[in-house]
Amino acid sequence: MTNICSQTVITVPPQTIQLEQRWDKIFLQSDKVEHFKVTFKNRYGITLAADLYRPKNSPDKLSAIVVAGPFGAVKEQVSGFYAQTLAERGFIALAFDPSFTGESSGLPRNQASVEINTEDFSAAIDYLGSIDCVEREHIGILGICGWGGMALNASSIDTRIKAVATVVMYDMSRVISKGYNDSMTEGQRLAMKQSLNNSRWDDSQNSYATLNPRNNITVDQITDETPQFIADYSRFYTTKRGFHIRSVNSNPNGSWVLSMPLSFINQSLLNHAHEIECPTLIIAGEKAHSRYFSEDAFKMVGSKNKELMIIPNAVHTDLYDNTTNKIPFDKLETFFSANLL
């Protein structure tokens, strides 16, 4: 136990994050776009690090797209690949590291929050709307995996978003609070809450920075009993295909902090999806374990201009990169061109 004592002055340690200047992404750099490393703050004072991609020899002003995801990934992985590809197709695209992860600031590291991570999207729009090369009335967002749910949540509150797309979206509130396919019982949910809250006694003494074990098994640990989507995650995040040292999902030494699930188990990301009015495109894989999230979200979205696109024979991670040539970039280009330009 800590003895009680009066305090008059406290020192809060500063945070310094070095932005990597070399190309350290899992995809090749395009010779068709310009690349800039930029930073901006959200309304909680957290500094977000991002990669901005702009078509070479572009007009003075362009429409822009903010890209984020998957949940636990960094901008050097999937979101950056999408952003660079969209820039090749004529948009300014910004891929950012969410608060508390990657090169963005925020303590403790590897934390996540329904409220703060939704705000990250709006802060990115604030930034894009402040630079000369962006048409501030023509900004859309794209959320991948767990950031699909964040994107829909942001679109239900930020009326500046002119179009929203999601790819293999997860509703992180739903999966954390109810389990996959809503399989969690009331007893299991109570046990989860008890475990999370009881762990806070010790975790508080470590500034809530205690990490859970690594997220993904390694390829050599895959067996015939391993669920297919777990094996797919492993083959992406722990191999040369998708590994990145700053990614929560790749980190061999730990993953999210113990307290991460707390804000998700009683706050729904899609409570206000019926208020979304902007054009909405929801893309899912036919064979993805996450497909039901997209199908249910599509029913909830209130926009009259909405579309659900199912990619034949695609599993969840097929839409992380284009190794199987299944990402519908033509569709994304058409959608954003029609609704942003």
C-alpha positions in Angstrom: 0.0 0.0 0.0 1.1 3.6 -0.7 1.3 5.9 2.3 -0.7 9.1 2.0 1.2 12.3 1.8 0.5 15.9 0.6 1.9 16.9 -2.7 2.5 20.4 -4.1 4.5 19.9 -7.2 4.6 17.0 -9.7 6.8 16.4 -12.7 5.2 14.9 -15.7 7.9 13.3 -18.0 8.0 14.5 -21.6 7.6 12.1 -24.5 9.9 12.1 -27.5 9.3 10.0 -30.5 11.8 9.8 -33.3 10.2 9.8 -36.7 11.9 7.3 -39.0 13.1 9.0 -42.2 14.1 5.9 -44.2 11.5 3.9 -46.2 10.7 1.2 -43.7 7.3 0.1 -45.1 6.1 -3.4 -46.1 5.3 -2.2 -49.6 7.5 -0.7 -52.3 7.7 3.1 -52.7 5.8 4.4 -55.7 7.6 6.7 -58.2 4.2 8.2 -59.1 3.6 10.0 -55.8 5.3 12.3 -53.4 5.7 11.2 -49.8 5.8 13.4 -46.7 6.1 12.6 -43.0 3.8 14.9 -41.1 2.4 15.4 -37.6 -0.7 17.0 -36.1 -2.5 17.0 -32.8 -5.9 15.7 -31.8 -8.1 17.6 -29.3 -6.7 15.5 -26.4 -3.2 17.0 -27.1 -1.8 13.7 -28.5 0.5 14.2 -31.5 -0.3 11.9 -34.4 2.4 10.9 -36.9 1.3 10.3 -40.5 2.4 9.7 -44.0 1.0 12.0 -46.6 0.9 10.8 -50.2 0.3 13.2 -53.1 0.3 12.5 -56.8 3.3 13.9 -58.6 2.6 16.9 -60.9 -0.8 17.3 -59.3 -3.1 20.3 -59.6 -3.0 22.9 -56.8 -5.9 21.4 -54.9 -7.2 17.8 -54.7 -9.8 15.8 -52.8 -8.3 13.9 -49.9 -8.8 10.6 -48.1 -7.8 9.7 -44.5 -6.9 6.0 -44.1 -6.4 4.0 -40.9 -6.2 0.4 -39.8 -6.1 -2.5 -39.2 -6.6 -2.5 -35.4 -3.1 -2.9 -33.9 -1.3 -2.1 -37.2 0.8 0.9 -38.2 0.9 3.2 -41.2 3.8 1.3 -42.6 1.6 -1.7 -43.2 -1.9 -1.9 -44.7 -3.2 1.7 -44.4 0.0 3.1 -46.0 -0.4 0.7 -48.9 -4.0 1.8 -49.5 -3.0 5.4 -49.1 -0.2 5.3 -51.6 -2.3 3.4 -54.1 -5.1 5.9 -53.8 -2.6 8.7 -54.3 -1.5 7.0 -57.5 -5.1 7.3 -58.6 -5.4 11.0 -58.1 -6.1 11.7 -54.4 -4.2 13.1 -51.6 -4.1 10.3 -49.0 -3.1 10.4 -45.4 -2.3 7.3 -43.4 -1.8 7.9 -39.7 -0.7 6.0 -36.6 -3.5 6.0 -34.1 -3.0 7.6 -30.7 -0.7 5.5 -28.4 0.7 3.4 -31.2 3.4 3.5 -33.8 5.2 6.8 -34.1 2.3 8.8 -32.6 2.5 10.0 -29.0 0.3 9.0 -26.1 1.0 7.1 -22.9 0.8 4.4 -21.9 1.9 2.8 -25.2 -0.4 0.3 -27.0 -3.6 1.7 -25.5 -6.8 2.1 -27.5 -10.0 4.1 -26.8 -13.4 4.3 -28.5 -13.5 8.0 -28.0 -9.9 9.0 -28.6 -9.5 6.8 -31.7 -12.7 8.1 -33.3 -11.3 11.6 -32.6 -8.1 10.6 -34.4 -10.1 10.6 -37.7 -11.5 14.0 -37.1 -8.1 15.4 -36.2 -6.7 14.1 -39.5 -9.5 16.0 -41.3 -8.6 19.1 -39.3 -5.0 18.8 -40.5 -5.9 18.1 -44.2 -8.3 21.0 -44.2 -5.5 23.3 -43.1 -3.1 22.6 -45.9 -3.2 24.4 -49.3 -3.2 21.4 -51.5 -6.5 19.9 -50.2 -10.0 20.9 -51.1 -11.3 21.0 -47.5 -14.9 20.4 -48.6 -13.9 17.2 -50.4 -12.5 14.9 -47.7 -13.4 11.2 -47.2 -12.2 8.5 -44.9 -11.4 4.8 -45.2 -11.2 2.4 -42.3 -9.7 -1.1 -42.5 -10.5 -3.9 -40.1 -11.1 -2.5 -36.6 -10.8 1.0 -38.0 -13.8 0.3 -40.1 -16.0 0.6 -37.0 -14.1 3.7 -36.0 -14.7 5.2 -39.4 -18.4 4.6 -39.2 -18.5 6.1 -35.7 -16.6 9.2 -36.9 -19.0 9.5 -39.9 -22.0 9.5 -37.6 -20.7 12.6 -35.8 -18.3 14.5 -38.1 -20.5 16.1 -40.8 -17.4 17.2 -42.8 -16.9 13.6 -43.9 -18.2 13.6 -47.5 -17.9 9.8 -48.0 -16.8 6.8 -45.9 -15.6 3.4 -47.0 -14.7 0.3 -44.9 -12.8 -2.8 -45.8 -13.2 -6.1 -43.8 -14.5 -4.0 -40.9 -14.6 -5.1 -37.3 -16.9 -3.7 -34.8 -14.4 -3.7 -32.0 -16.9 -2.9 -29.3 -19.0 -5.8 -30.3 -16.3 -8.4 -30.6 -14.6 -7.3 -27.3 -17.8 -7.2 -25.3 -19.6 -10.2 -26.8 -17.0 -12.4 -28.4 -16.9 -13.6 -32.0 -20.3 -14.2 -33.4 -21.7 -12.9 -30.1 -20.8 -16.2 -28.4 -19.9 -14.8 -25.0 -22.3 -15.7 -22.2 -23.4 -13.3 -19.4 -21.3 -15.3 -17.0 -18.2 -15.0 -19.2 -18.8 -11.3 -19.7 -18.9 -10.8 -15.9 -15.8 -12.8 -15.4 -14.0 -10.7 -18.0 -15.0 -7.5 -16.3 -13.9 -8.9 -12.9 -10.6 -9.9 -14.3 -9.9 -6.6 -16.0 -10.8 -4.6 -13.0 -9.0 -6.7 -10.5 -5.9 -6.4 -12.6 -6.0 -2.6 -12.1 -4.6 -2.8 -8.6 -1.2 -3.9 -9.8 -1.4 -2.3 -13.2 -1.9 1.1 -11.6 1.4 0.7 -9.9 3.0 0.3 -13.4 1.3 3.4 -14.9 -1.2 1.1 -16.6 1.5 0.1 -19.0 1.6 -3.7 -18.4 1.3 -5.5 -21.7 -0.7 -8.6 -22.6 1.3 -11.4 -24.3 2.0 -11.1 -28.0 -1.1 -11.0 -30.2 -0.3 -13.6 -32.8 1.2 -17.0 -32.8 4.2 -17.6 -35.0 3.9 -19.7 -38.2 5.6 -22.7 -36.7 3.0 -22.8 -34.0 0.1 -23.3 -36.4 -1.5 -26.7 -36.2 -4.4 -28.5 -37.8 -6.6 -27.2 -34.9 -5.7 -23.6 -35.4 -8.7 -21.5 -36.6 -8.1 -20.4 -40.1 -8.3 -16.7 -39.4 -5.7 -17.0 -36.6 -3.4 -18.8 -39.0 -4.0 -16.0 -41.6 -3.1 -13.3 -39.1 0.0 -15.2 -38.2 1.1 -15.5 -41.8 0.7 -11.8 -42.3 1.9 -10.1 -39.1 4.7 -12.4 -38.1 6.3 -13.0 -41.5 8.2 -10.8 -44.0 4.9 -10.3 -45.8 3.5 -8.0 -43.1 5.8 -7.8 -40.1 6.7 -4.4 -38.8 8.5 -3.8 -35.5 6.3 -0.9 -34.4 3.0 -2.8 -35.0 1.1 -4.1 -31.9 0.2 -7.1 -33.9 3.8 -7.9 -34.9 5.5 -7.1 -31.6 7.1 -10.3 -30.2 7.4 -8.9 -26.7 3.8 -8.0 -26.0 0.6 -6.6 -27.5 -2.1 -4.3 -26.1 -2.0 -3.0 -22.5 -4.1 -5.0 -20.0 -6.7 -2.2 -19.7 -7.3 -1.8 -23.4 -10.7 -3.6 -23.5 -12.3 -1.5 -20.8 -13.6 1.4 -23.0 -14.9 -1.1 -25.6 -17.0 -3.4 -23.4 -19.7 -0.8 -22.6 -19.5 1.8 -25.4 -20.9 0.8 -28.8 -19.2 2.2 -31.9 -22.3 1.8 -34.0 -25.1 3.2 -31.7 -25.5 6.2 -34.1 -24.8 4.5 -37.4 -28.4 5.3 -38.4 -27.3 9.0 -38.4 -24.7 8.5 -41.1 -25.9 10.5 -44.1 -22.8 10.6 -46.3 -22.3 8.0 -49.1 -21.1 4.7 -47.6 -19.2 1.8 -49.2 -18.7 -1.4 -47.1 -16.4 -4.0 -48.5 -16.1 -7.6 -47.1 -14.5 -10.9 -48.0 -16.9 -13.7 -48.9 -15.0 -16.1 -46.8 -13.8 -13.7 -44.1 -14.6 -14.5 -40.5 -15.4 -10.8 -40.1 -18.0 -10.7 -42.8 -21.0 -10.6 -40.4 -19.7 -7.3 -39.0 -19.9 -5.7 -42.4 -23.3 -7.1 -43.2 -24.8 -6.0 -39.9 -23.2 -2.6 -40.1 -24.6 -2.1 -43.6 -28.1 -2.7 -42.3 -27.6 -0.1 -39.6 -26.1 2.7 -41.7 -28.7 5.4 -42.3 -27.4 6.8 -45.6 -29.6 6.4 -48.6 -26.5 6.1 -50.7 -24.9 3.0 -49.4 -23.5 -0.2 -50.9 -22.2 -3.6 -49.6 -19.6 -5.2 -51.8 -18.6 -8.8 -51.1 -15.3 -10.0 -52.7 -15.6 -13.5 -54.0 -13.4 -16.2 -52.2 -11.6 -13.5 -50.2 -10.6 -14.2 -46.6 -10.0 -11.3 -44.2 -6.2 -10.8 -44.8 -6.6 -11.1 -48.6 -7.7 -7.5 -48.3 -4.7 -6.4 -46.3 -2.3 -6.4 -49.3 -2.7 -7.4 -52.9 -0.8 -10.7 -52.9 -4.0 -12.4 -54.1 -5.1 -9.4 -56.3 -8.4 -9.1 -54.5 -8.4 -5.5 -53.2 -11.1 -3.6 -55.3 -9.1 -0.5 -55.9 -11.1 0.3 -59.0 -14.2 0.3 -56.9 -12.7 2.5 -54.2 -11.4 5.0 -56.9 -14.9 5.1 -58.5 -16.6 5.5 -55.2 -14.4 8.3 -53.9 -14.3 10.0 -57.3 -18.1 10.1 -57.5 -18.5 11.5 -54.0 -15.5 13.7 -53.4 -14.6 15.3 -56.8 
